[in-house]
Amino acid sequence: MLKEEEIDRIIAMAWEDRTPFEAIKLQFGLSEDQVVEVMRKNLKGSSWKRWRVRVNGRKTKFSKLRESEVDRFKCSRQRSISGNKISKR
C-alpha cells in the first residue's frame, strides 16, 4: 500500500518528460503497468486521457528509446530531490 506522499511523487514523476518509467521502478518498485494503474486511479478522467496521449510513444519516458545524450532523469535546472522531498538549500 502506497502512502499519499508516495502517490503524489509517482504522479509528479510520471508527468515529467525526462523521468523514465525505469526511474520510478528504481525508486518505488512499480512497473510501467503499475504506474499506469496509479495514474488511472488518482487522476480525473480528462487528466488521465491527456497523460496517456502525452506519454504514448514519448521516447524520453523509456530508457531504451532515449537518445544517448539524454542521460539524466530530470531537467538540469530542477532542484535536487532526495527521497520524496524536495531539498531546501
N, C-alpha and C positions, 0 to 999 in steps of 0.2 A: 504494500500500500504506500503510495507516494504522499508526502506531505504537501500542503498547499504551496509552500515556498518552492519546493522542487518542481511542481507542476508549472508554476509561473516561470521558472528559469528554463524549463524544457520548451515551453511555448515561445519564450523570447529567442532561444537558440534556434528553434525551428523556423522562425520568421527571418532570422539573419541570413543574408545571401551567402556569406562566406563560411558559415558554420555547417560542415558536412554532417550527415547522419552518423558517421563514424565517431565524431567528437561527442555527440550525445550518448552514443553507446559506451564510449570510454568513460564518460563521467557518471552516467546514470544506469548503465547496463541494459538500456532499452534498444531493441531492434528498430529498423525503419517502420515495420508494420505496427509495432507498439507505440511509436511516436505518432504515427498517423491516427491510431485509436485515441491517444491522449488528446490530440488536436480535435478530433471529431466530437469527443465528449465534452470538451471545455470551451469550444468556440461557438458563437452564434452561427446559424446556417449560412448566412451570407459571407461571414468571415472565413468559415471553413472552405466554401467554394472558391473564394478568392485565393486562399492559401494554396489549395490544391492546384489551381491553374498556374500560380506563380512558381511552385516547386516542380511541377511536372516537366521533366526534361531539362531542368536547370543544371548545367554542368558543375557549378560550384557546390551543390548540395551532395555530390557523390565524389569521394576522393579519387576513385579510379577514372572518372571522366574529366577531372580537373586538368588544366594546362599546367605544365611543370613549374612555371613561375609563380603560381599561387600556392604558397607553402605555409599559410597560416590560417587559423580558424576565425580570425576577427580582423577588423579594419585596424590599421596601424595607429589610427587616431582615437580608437576606443580605449576607455580606461581599462586597467588591468583587472582581471577577475580572479579571485581566489575562492575556491569552494563555490558557493552560490551567492556570495555577497560581492558587491562592487567595492573595491578597495578605496578607502579615503586617503588622500595624500595630505 
